């Protein structure tokens, strides 16, 4: 089946999940608990502000924040793979209007 990607956006220099993402993440958790064979790849990203070393750590923190949220909802640890990609692979220009789109975690279900 086709992979569906869910994106969680973050504030500048933050790995805190905004309340507006609780409902979509709860849906992901429900699906994963219903089918324990499903795995989830969570990749964290940053914009290009700050050093690459800092961005790498922040991107890992963002991916882990999503994983921790799902674990608290009953998803099994073995179902989640996390990685931090730093500021690599931007989905938008790093300008004043669009850079927030790069501060994200991407969740991809793997069957």
ABEGO torsion letter per residue (X at the ends): XBBBBBBBBBBBGBABBBAAAAAAAAAAAAAAAABAABBBBBBBBBBABEBAAAAAAAAAAAAAAAAAAAAAAGBBAAABBBBBAEABGBABBBBAAAAAAABBBBBBBBX
